[in-house]
Amino acid sequence: MIKLEEFKNYKEVLETTITNKAFRSRMMFEAIDDEMFEKKILNYLNMLNGQITSKELDSVFHSIRQDTIDYYQKSKQAETEKDKIFFALRSLAYFYFLESMDEHSTLSDGIIEEIQKKYPNNYLNIITQIDRAYLSIDTKEMTKLNSESLSITDDLLKKYIVLKQWQDKQHHFFDEGYGEYLEKIQQEYCNDNSMDSFTLEQYTLRKRLFDSLSKRKILDLDTCSILSELYIKKFVVKYIGGKMYGLSVLNSNGIKVPFTMVIPTGVEVTNEDLKIFEDKYDRYSIRSSADIEDGEKNSFAGMFDSYLNISPKDIFANIKKVKNSVNNNRLKEYIQVNELEQPHMAVVIQSFKEPTYAGVWIGNSNDSGILEWVNGNGEKLVSGSSTPHTEIWSANKCINPLKIGEQAIGTKMLEYQNKVGTNADFEWMVLDGELIMLQFRPVTKKIIISDEYNKSKVEGLFGIPAAPGIISGEGRYLESPNDKIVPDKILLAMMTDPDWLPHLMNSKGAVTAYGGFLCHTAIVCRELGIPCVTGIGEDLLDELINNCENIEVNGNDGNIRILSKQIKR
């Protein structure tokens, strides 16, 4: 397989020369497993993007057409289905490359722009004359016109004629049995004759790619990053899961992540397959990467199981546990409420070492967001079992930020957001004095921080405004997720984890002693759209439990107001 940096450079050249996304995609698919194809395309582009005469342009197009014909003939002569489809798709790649250069490229656009500049007052008239003189074969037969009545000496205009003539040649080549053959071969490969030509080609390319990858039970990070560069995110996520896709995007953007590999969805491994991990690292994290996890609409925060600090000999057993977490009850409830599909589980295997700090970032814009962190690993942060340190970033600034060396971590988060191109939910750690990213997903719900936060506190009852909105009602304390569900109350708890989902779904608001903006309680409440205040501390929670009946929870500024008092437990 092509190297990641080489593929990215190739993609960048395609994106700056081919204006049609479908044609770019075609060239990218063909290059993944064949560096020689990539080099040949780059060589052609180098010739076409330089100073080139009309005669040279025509010659290059003839060479690309010959490549198309050569692989077409090889496909027809091949004895195996594998060779037939390989040569057919290679031929089609060259056909579309010529099509893109001829009509959907900076080359073809540039020729038109040069004509406009050179003949600003009558370029349309000139082009019209050329178009009429150099009609397509079919149209020429109908009108009985030819090019003899027009004399062209300007080589720029001759280039335009070359483009026009090759558009005609492409059309007739495709209709003279080529297109029919390609469609038949792809239908046989896919065992489906119900799709239109475009859909069939896209399906064929994906099938060939994933058929090839299926021979490898465990994929490395760079391979997954190449997949993330393709324009088929939905299908890649189905294969490697949402968490691995996010890590692949980070890696593709040059952002450091731990050693990472993935077992794709639907793949079963043995202890023999896992021997590659025995001598690499002493400890590992075994993490869920479901195909519906870490998406743009639903975070699935804490719905699946992951395990930290695992020895190499215990990797297999923990992989099984992660896979089995698609059957837990809290997940069934989450899927039902959000009307989602049943997930398929890929499993991420990462190197593990206890960090100095671990944290989470959620971005609100390209210059603002919230950073939280704890000492050690981040499990107690995302679970809500402790109240973290919090930084509110606005206009690229924050007072007394956590730093690595001279640079604030929040500044790096904003920089990384810019690289991945969206408001981001990041997990990160500081390990051996270095910032390392553990997860990326798009933000599912913005965190709205009121201007009143940290300015005024009512009755000394306040915490972190974790989910927006204001709600009033009876508070009800629950000790365990196994307690009976009490609907339409404000949930009071020390903390929540994914097993509390049924209680949160039936509550009108939530208050917890521990947790921050980015803990499980906060994320789920924002997705459910109910107000939430976290991190009020055990003493204040005891005050609410023992002395208050009706309260008002303000998820915008973190205040909790007592509306009526009554001793109850």
C-alpha positions in Angstrom: 0.0 0.0 0.0 1.1 3.5 -0.8 2.7 5.5 2.1 0.4 8.0 3.9 2.5 11.2 3.2 2.9 10.1 -0.5 -0.8 9.6 -0.8 -1.6 12.9 0.8 0.7 14.7 -1.6 -0.9 12.9 -4.5 -4.4 13.9 -3.3 -3.3 17.5 -2.9 -2.1 17.6 -6.6 -5.4 16.0 -7.7 -7.4 18.6 -5.8 -5.5 21.4 -7.4 -5.8 20.1 -10.9 -9.0 18.1 -11.3 -12.2 20.1 -10.7 -14.6 17.1 -10.7 -14.7 15.4 -7.3 -15.9 12.1 -8.7 -13.0 11.9 -11.1 -10.5 12.9 -8.3 -12.0 10.1 -6.2 -11.5 7.6 -9.1 -7.8 8.5 -9.3 -7.4 8.2 -5.5 -8.9 4.7 -5.4 -6.7 3.4 -8.1 -3.5 4.7 -6.4 -4.0 3.1 -3.0 -2.5 -0.2 -3.8 -0.3 0.8 -6.8 2.4 3.5 -6.5 3.3 3.0 -10.2 -0.2 4.3 -11.2 0.2 7.3 -8.9 3.6 8.1 -10.4 2.3 7.8 -13.9 -0.6 10.1 -13.3 1.7 12.6 -11.6 4.0 12.4 -14.6 1.1 13.1 -17.0 0.0 16.1 -14.8 3.5 17.5 -14.8 3.5 17.4 -18.6 0.1 18.9 -18.9 0.5 21.6 -16.3 3.6 23.0 -17.9 4.1 25.1 -21.0 2.6 22.8 -23.6 1.8 23.3 -27.3 -1.4 22.0 -29.0 0.6 19.3 -30.7 2.1 18.2 -27.4 -1.3 18.3 -25.7 -2.8 16.0 -28.4 0.2 13.7 -28.0 -0.3 13.3 -24.3 -4.0 12.6 -24.8 -3.1 9.9 -27.3 -0.8 8.3 -24.7 -3.5 8.3 -22.1 -5.9 6.8 -24.6 -3.4 4.1 -25.4 -3.2 3.3 -21.7 -7.0 3.0 -21.7 -6.9 0.6 -24.7 -4.0 -1.5 -23.4 -5.7 -2.3 -20.1 -9.1 -2.8 -21.9 -7.5 -5.5 -24.0 -5.8 -7.1 -21.1 -9.1 -7.3 -19.3 -10.8 -9.0 -22.2 -7.9 -11.5 -22.5 -7.6 -12.2 -18.8 -8.6 -15.7 -17.6 -9.5 -15.0 -14.0 -12.3 -12.8 -12.6 -9.7 -11.1 -10.4 -7.5 -10.1 -13.4 -10.5 -9.1 -15.5 -11.8 -6.6 -12.9 -8.3 -5.3 -12.1 -7.5 -4.5 -15.7 -11.0 -3.2 -16.4 -10.9 -0.8 -13.5 -7.4 0.3 -14.4 -8.5 1.0 -18.0 -11.5 3.0 -16.7 -9.2 5.0 -14.4 -7.2 6.2 -17.5 -10.4 6.8 -19.4 -11.7 9.1 -16.6 -8.3 10.7 -16.3 -8.4 11.8 -19.9 -12.0 12.9 -19.4 -11.1 15.0 -16.5 -8.1 16.7 -18.2 -10.3 17.3 -21.3 -13.2 18.9 -19.6 -12.9 19.1 -15.8 -9.5 20.4 -14.9 -7.5 23.6 -14.3 -5.9 22.7 -17.7 -9.2 23.0 -19.6 -10.4 25.9 -17.5 -7.1 27.7 -18.0 -7.3 27.4 -21.8 -10.7 29.1 -21.8 -9.5 31.8 -19.4 -6.5 32.5 -21.7 -8.8 32.8 -24.7 -10.9 35.3 -22.7 -7.9 37.4 -21.8 -6.4 37.3 -25.3 -9.7 38.1 -27.1 -11.7 40.0 -24.5 -14.1 41.6 -27.0 -15.0 38.7 -29.2 -13.9 35.5 -27.6 -17.4 34.1 -27.6 -17.7 34.7 -31.3 -14.4 33.0 -31.9 -15.3 30.0 -29.8 -18.7 29.8 -31.5 -17.1 29.7 -34.9 -14.7 26.9 -33.7 -17.6 25.0 -32.2 -19.6 25.1 -35.4 -16.6 24.3 -37.6 -15.4 21.4 -35.4 -18.8 19.8 -34.7 -19.1 16.3 -33.2 -19.1 13.5 -35.7 -22.9 12.9 -35.4 -23.7 16.6 -35.7 -21.4 17.1 -38.6 -23.1 14.4 -40.5 -26.5 16.1 -39.9 -25.3 19.6 -40.9 -22.8 18.7 -43.6 -20.4 21.3 -42.1 -16.7 20.9 -41.8 -13.6 22.8 -40.6 -12.4 23.9 -44.0 -14.2 27.3 -43.8 -12.2 28.3 -40.6 -8.4 28.9 -40.6 -6.8 28.8 -37.2 -3.2 29.9 -36.7 -3.2 30.8 -33.0 -1.9 27.8 -31.0 -4.0 28.8 -28.1 -7.1 28.3 -30.2 -5.7 25.0 -31.5 -5.5 23.8 -27.9 -9.2 24.5 -27.5 -9.8 22.5 -30.7 -7.8 19.6 -29.2 -10.0 19.6 -26.2 -13.1 19.7 -28.3 -12.0 16.9 -30.5 -11.1 14.7 -27.6 -14.4 15.2 -26.0 -15.9 13.8 -29.2 -13.5 10.9 -29.3 -14.2 10.0 -25.6 -17.9 10.0 -26.3 -17.7 7.7 -29.3 -15.1 5.3 -27.7 -17.3 4.8 -24.7 -20.4 4.1 -26.9 -18.6 1.7 -29.3 -18.7 -1.2 -26.9 -16.3 0.0 -24.2 -18.9 1.3 -21.8 -21.1 -1.8 -22.2 -18.1 -4.1 -21.5 -17.1 -2.2 -18.4 -20.6 -2.3 -17.0 -21.0 -6.0 -17.6 -17.7 -6.8 -15.9 -18.6 -4.7 -12.8 -22.1 -6.3 -12.6 -20.5 -9.7 -12.6 -18.0 -8.7 -9.9 -20.7 -7.2 -7.7 -23.3 -9.8 -8.6 -25.8 -7.0 -9.1 -27.3 -5.6 -12.3 -29.8 -3.3 -10.7 -27.6 -0.2 -10.2 -27.1 2.7 -12.5 -23.6 3.1 -14.0 -22.3 5.7 -11.5 -23.6 3.9 -8.5 -22.2 0.6 -9.9 -18.7 2.1 -10.4 -18.6 3.5 -6.8 -19.8 0.2 -5.3 -17.3 -1.7 -7.3 -14.4 0.5 -6.2 -15.5 0.2 -2.5 -15.9 -3.6 -2.8 -12.5 -4.0 -4.4 -10.9 -1.9 -1.6 -12.6 -3.6 1.3 -12.1 -7.1 -0.2 -8.4 -6.3 -0.3 -8.3 -5.0 3.2 -10.2 -8.0 4.6 -7.1 -10.1 4.1 -5.6 -8.2 6.9 -7.3 -8.9 10.2 -5.7 -5.9 12.0 -5.1 -2.5 10.3 -2.4 -0.1 11.3 -3.0 3.6 11.9 -1.5 4.9 8.6 -3.7 2.5 6.5 -6.8 3.9 8.3 -5.6 7.4 7.8 -5.4 6.8 4.0 -8.9 5.5 4.2 -10.0 8.7 6.0 -8.5 10.8 3.1 -11.0 9.2 0.6 -14.4 10.8 0.0 -16.3 7.8 1.5 -16.4 8.6 5.2 -19.7 6.8 5.8 -18.3 3.5 4.5 -14.9 3.8 6.2 -16.7 4.5 9.6 -18.8 1.3 9.0 -15.5 -0.6 8.6 -13.2 0.8 11.3 -15.7 2.5 13.6 -16.1 6.1 14.7 -13.3 6.2 17.3 -10.7 4.8 14.9 -11.9 7.2 12.2 -11.3 10.1 14.5 -7.8 8.9 15.4 -7.1 8.4 11.7 -8.0 12.0 11.0 -5.7 13.2 13.7 -2.8 11.1 12.4 -3.5 12.3 8.9 -3.2 15.9 10.0 0.2 15.3 11.7 -1.3 15.3 15.2 0.4 12.8 17.6 -1.6 9.9 18.9 -0.4 6.7 20.7 0.6 3.6 18.8 -2.8 2.4 17.5 -4.2 -0.5 15.5 -7.8 -1.6 14.9 -9.7 -4.8 14.4 -12.4 -3.9 11.8 -16.1 -4.6 12.3 -17.0 -8.2 11.5 -13.5 -9.5 11.9 -12.7 -12.2 14.4 -9.1 -12.6 15.7 -7.3 -15.4 17.5 -4.5 -15.3 20.1 -2.1 -16.1 17.2 -3.2 -12.9 15.4 -2.5 -10.9 18.6 1.1 -12.0 19.0 2.3 -8.8 17.2 1.5 -6.9 20.4 3.6 -9.1 22.7 6.9 -7.3 22.4 5.8 -3.8 21.5 4.5 -2.4 24.7 4.0 -3.5 28.3 0.4 -2.3 28.7 -2.4 -1.5 26.3 -5.9 0.2 26.2 -8.6 -1.9 24.5 -11.2 0.6 23.3 -14.6 0.5 21.6 -14.9 1.8 18.1 -18.5 1.1 17.0 -19.7 2.2 13.6 -22.3 4.5 15.1 -20.0 5.9 17.9 -18.4 9.4 18.0 -20.5 10.7 15.1 -21.7 14.2 14.4 -25.2 13.7 15.9 -24.8 11.2 18.7 -21.7 10.8 20.9 -22.6 7.4 22.5 -20.7 8.8 25.5 -19.9 5.8 27.8 -22.3 3.5 26.1 -19.7 1.0 25.2 -17.0 -0.6 27.3 -13.2 0.2 27.1 -10.4 -1.1 29.3 -7.1 0.5 30.3 -3.8 -0.8 31.5 -4.2 -4.3 30.0 -1.2 -6.7 29.7 -0.5 -8.3 26.3 -1.7 -11.7 27.5 -5.1 -10.3 28.4 -5.8 -8.4 25.1 -7.9 -11.2 23.6 -10.2 -11.5 26.6 -10.7 -7.7 26.7 -11.4 -7.6 23.0 -14.3 -10.0 23.6 -15.6 -7.9 26.4 -15.5 -4.7 24.3 -17.4 -6.5 21.5 -20.0 -7.8 23.9 -20.8 -4.3 25.1 -23.0 -3.9 22.0 -25.5 -6.0 23.8 -25.8 -4.1 27.1 -29.1 -2.7 28.4 -28.0 0.9 28.6 -27.1 0.8 24.9 -30.5 -0.7 23.9 -32.2 2.2 25.7 -30.0 4.8 24.0 -30.6 3.3 20.6 -34.4 3.1 21.2 -34.7 6.7 22.4 -32.5 8.1 19.5 -34.0 5.8 16.9 -30.6 4.5 15.8 -29.4 1.4 14.1 -27.9 -1.6 15.9 -24.1 -1.0 16.1 -21.3 -3.1 14.7 -18.1 -3.1 16.8 -14.5 -2.5 15.7 -11.9 -2.6 18.5 -9.0 -0.2 18.9 -5.8 -1.4 20.5 -3.5 1.4 21.8 -0.4 1.5 23.8 -1.0 2.6 27.4 1.1 4.5 30.0 -0.2 6.4 33.0 -0.1 10.1 32.0 0.7 13.2 34.1 -2.5 14.9 33.1 -5.5 13.8 31.0 -8.3 16.0 29.8 -11.0 16.8 27.4 -11.7 19.8 25.1 -15.0 20.8 23.6 -14.8 23.6 21.1 -17.6 26.2 20.7 -16.1 28.1 17.8 -12.7 28.5 16.0 -11.5 30.7 18.9 -13.4 29.4 22.0 -14.1 26.3 23.9 -13.7 24.5 27.3 -10.7 22.6 28.6 -10.9 20.3 31.6 -8.3 18.0 33.1 -7.4 15.8 36.0 -4.1 14.3 37.3 -3.5 10.8 36.0 -5.6 9.2 33.3 -8.9 10.6 32.2 -11.3 7.9 33.3 -12.4 9.8 36.4 -12.9 12.9 34.3 -15.2 11.5 31.7 -17.0 9.3 34.2 -17.7 12.3 36.5 -16.2 10.6 39.6 -14.2 13.8 40.2 -14.6 17.5 39.6 -11.8 18.6 37.2 -9.9 21.8 36.7 -11.7 23.9 34.1 -10.6 26.6 31.7 -13.1 28.7 29.7 -11.4 29.9 26.4 -12.8 32.9 24.6 -11.2 34.9 21.8 -8.2 32.6 21.9 -7.5 33.6 25.5 -7.8 32.1 29.0 -6.5 33.3 32.4 -3.7 31.1 33.8 -4.0 28.2 31.4 -2.3 24.8 31.8 0.9 24.8 29.7 3.4 22.4 28.2 6.6 24.3 28.1 5.7 27.8 26.9 2.5 26.9 25.0 -1.0 26.6 26.5 -2.8 23.3 25.9 -5.9 25.3 25.0 -4.0 27.1 22.3 -3.0 23.7 20.8 -6.6 22.5 21.0 -7.7 25.6 18.9 -4.9 24.9 16.5 -5.9 21.2 16.1 -9.5 22.2 15.6 -8.4 24.3 12.7 -6.6 21.3 11.2 -9.5 18.9 11.5 -11.9 21.6 10.2 -14.6 21.5 12.8 -15.5 22.3 16.4 -14.0 19.3 18.1 -14.5 17.1 21.1 -10.9 16.0 21.9 -9.5 13.7 24.5 -5.8 14.3 25.3 -3.1 13.5 27.8 0.3 14.8 28.8 2.8 12.0 28.8 6.5 12.4 29.4 6.1 16.1 28.9 4.4 15.7 25.5 0.8 16.4 24.4 -0.7 13.3 22.9 -4.3 13.0 21.5 -6.5 10.1 22.4 -9.8 10.8 20.6 -11.5 13.2 18.2 -15.1 13.5 17.3 -17.2 16.5 16.0 -19.1 18.3 18.8 -22.6 16.9 19.0 -24.0 19.7 21.3 -22.5 23.1 22.0 -21.8 24.1 25.6 -23.5 27.4 26.2 -21.8 29.4 29.0 -23.8 32.3 30.4 -22.0 35.7 30.9 -23.2 35.4 34.5 -21.1 32.3 35.2 -18.6 33.0 38.0 -20.2 36.5 38.5 -23.1 35.9 40.9 -23.9 33.0 43.1 -27.2 32.6 44.8 -27.4 31.3 48.4 -24.0 29.7 48.0 -25.6 26.9 45.9 -23.8 26.7 42.6 -21.7 24.5 40.4 -20.8 24.1 36.8 -23.4 25.0 34.2 -23.1 21.7 32.2 -26.3 21.7 30.1 -28.3 24.8 29.3 -31.8 25.7 30.4 -33.7 26.5 33.6 -36.0 24.1 35.2 -37.8 24.0 38.6 -39.4 21.1 40.4 -38.9 18.4 43.1 -35.4 17.1 43.6 -35.1 13.4 44.1 -31.8 11.8 45.3 -30.9 8.4 44.0 -27.9 6.4 45.3 -27.6 3.8 42.6 -28.6 3.3 38.9 -30.5 0.3 40.2 -32.9 2.4 42.2 -36.5 2.7 40.9 -37.0 5.2 38.2 -38.9 8.3 39.4 -40.2 10.3 36.4 -40.5 14.0 36.0 -38.2 14.9 38.9 -34.8 16.6 39.1 -32.2 13.9 39.6 -29.8 14.4 42.5 -26.8 12.1 42.5 -23.1 12.0 43.5 -22.3 11.3 39.8 -23.7 9.3 36.9 -22.2 6.8 34.5 -23.8 5.2 31.4 -26.0 2.8 33.6 -27.8 5.9 34.8 -29.2 6.7 31.3 -32.8 5.5 32.0 -32.9 7.8 35.0 -31.6 10.8 33.0 -34.1 10.1 30.2 -36.9 10.3 32.7 -35.7 13.3 34.6 -36.4 17.0 33.8 -33.0 18.1 35.1 -29.9 16.8 36.9 -27.5 18.0 39.7 -24.4 16.0 40.7 -21.7 16.5 43.3 -18.9 15.6 41.0 -18.1 16.1 37.3 -17.5 19.0 35.0 -18.6 20.4 31.7 -17.5 17.3 29.8 -18.4 14.4 32.1 -20.9 11.7 31.1 -23.8 13.5 32.9 -23.1 16.7 31.1 -22.8 15.2 27.7 -26.0 13.1 28.0 -28.0 16.0 29.5 -27.0 18.2 26.6 -28.1 15.5 24.1 -31.4 15.0 25.9 -31.9 18.7 26.2 -32.4 18.9 30.0 -30.7 21.5 32.3 -27.8 20.2 34.3 -25.4 21.5 37.0 -22.4 19.4 38.0 -19.6 19.6 40.5 -21.5 21.2 43.4 -19.6 19.1 45.9 -20.9 16.6 48.5 -21.8 19.2 51.2 -24.1 21.2 48.9 -25.6 18.0 47.6 -26.3 17.0 51.2 -28.0 20.4 51.7 -30.3 19.7 48.8 -31.0 16.1 49.8 -31.9 16.8 53.5 -33.5 20.3 53.5 -35.0 21.1 50.1 -38.1 19.9 48.3 -38.5 22.2 45.3 -35.5 23.7 43.6 -34.7 25.7 40.5 -31.7 24.4 38.4 -30.1 27.0 36.1 -27.9 25.2 33.6 -26.9 28.5 32.0 -25.0 30.0 35.0 -24.7 27.1 37.4 -26.9 28.5 40.1 -29.3 26.4 42.1 -32.2 28.2 43.9 -34.2 26.8 46.8 -37.9 27.3 46.2 -39.3 25.4 49.2 -37.8 23.6 52.1 -38.9 20.3 53.7 -36.9 17.7 55.5 -37.0 14.5 53.6 -34.7 11.7 52.7 
